[in-house]
Amino acid sequence: MPSCPECDNNLDIEVDEVEEGDVITCDECGTEFEVVGVEPLELARVESGFDEEDDLYKNEDEEE
């Protein structure tokens, strides 16, 4: 079972059931991680203030 990179708590996730782009939250410290790789499992901390929808709007504006 993978552990949280921030607090070393075991993350309650099934490695076989996650996909790239999924967001996982640590039950102990509340830190959010995005799955950036599945073979092997790689997690990246989600920066506070980042909103996936905001990023979509920025990309749409750039196309104009």
Secondary structure, 3 states (H helix, E strand, C coil): CCECCCCCCECCCCHHHCCCCCEEECCCCCCEEEEEEECCEEEEECCCCCCHHHHHHHHHHHHC
